[in-house]
Structures are given as C-alpha cells and as structure tokens.
Amino acid sequence: MSDSDSDSGSDIELTLSANALAALAEFKLEEQQRQEEFQKLHDETNEEYQRKKREEGMALFKEDWQLSQFWYSDSTADMLADALLDGANEDTVIAVVSAPSVFAAIQKKPASELPTKHIYLFEYDKRFELLAGKEHFAFYDYNDPLEFDSPIRGKVDRLLIDPPFLNEDCQTKSSITAKALLVPESERSANQASRLISCTGERMHEVIFRLYPTSKITSFIPEHANGLSNEFKCYANFEWKGWSFEN
C-alpha cells in the first residue's frame, strides 16, 4: 500500500469518527432536553400535567432502539386499545405489558369511553412512569419475569403483551409474566372469559401456540410508526368486531 493510500484511509477513519461523535452528542442533547421536559411536567399543576399527557402521548418519548423500542402506528395502537376496552366494565382489570403506545392510546380516549380505571402499564423504560403515574406503573424486566411490584398479580382480566425481542427465551419469560398476571381459569366464572393478545413476529408462531395454547393468528396486522422489517402478527384467544381468526 502506498503512503497516499494509507493517508487516505486514515482521513476516512477520522471523518467517520467525527460524524459518530457528532451524532452521539446530538442524541445526548435531545435526551437532556426531553428529561428537562419531563421534569417540567412533574412540576406543573396536576390538571395541566394530565392534559398534556393525554394530548401528546407517545410524542413525548423517543424510541430507544437499544431497548428494541418501536412504537405502533396510531391506527394500530387505537385498534389494540379498543380490543382491550370492548365490553369491559368498571371492575375489569387491564394490563399492558411492553407496549406503551397502546397505553397512551387508551389515555387519549375521553373519560366517557373508558369503562374502567383499573388499567396498568408494565414497562422496562422507567420514563413511562410519567405516562402511567406511580399507581398504574410497574417496572418490568422480562429477564426476571416474576420480579415486579404490582397489586394486580392474578387479577388481570385482559392483557396485551409485546415481548421486546423475537427469540424463544424472551417470549417464554414474557409468557411467565402474562400467566402470573391473569386471573387463573379455575377462578373465572362461565361468563368471565379472559382476553389475551400477543403482538410479535410471524416467525414466533410455533412458540406462541405452545406458550398460549388457546391463542390463534388473527386477521389484524399490527403496523409500526417508523416501519419494521420483521413481519408482525396479532395473536389472540378471542374474536371481536375488530378481527377474526385466520383459517
């Protein structure tokens, strides 16, 4: 290799490093600004705080790809929110696990469209305690599927879970959480069927059918706001006006 070739390669390497550093600095600045925004929300009056949460929802939060965060499109989040709320009553307990955009979609609905106040968010990213509030938020790490602090263990009637990673280990551990949250079938009355939804990759279908034997692939196709290369499916143990089971 000639000296000129060597110098050229060195310049390219330095240029790439400078670009990477600039991108990192920009990312840190954006995160700092968002943290300041969060703190401002905490400091505002309760009425203003609640209004801004309802209006802005997921716009307050930037996806962190290192945590495998990919927000649903508004239409998908709304559909999944409706599936959880449809036919519920004031005693229905709902849990949203690892899908904060669905929780945000529920919060945006008018109070008249929310049949229950027992709606909880389980999420690894602690930023979302701001969205749900301390009483309705539980820190959740799928690696420790039973290590969460929540009063609704074994009391959930309707549950949506979107495991962050498309592998058997993550799906299996997440299912342990789902089963721990849901009301045991032995304690349900004949007219109190549970609703379970799992949105995840199509390639996980064999794992899903093994973990949740009563679930099937539905006709509803989840979409993500910024696109996603993996084909996603909505698995559920019930049909309703929003979807049917695939044949």
Beta strands, then each sheet from edge to edge (+ up, - down):
strand 1: 94-97
strand 2: 119-123
strand 3: 137-139
strand 4: 158-161
strand 5: 195-201
strand 6: 216-217
strand 7: 232-236
sheet 1: 3+ 2+ 1+ 4+ 5+ 7- 6+
end
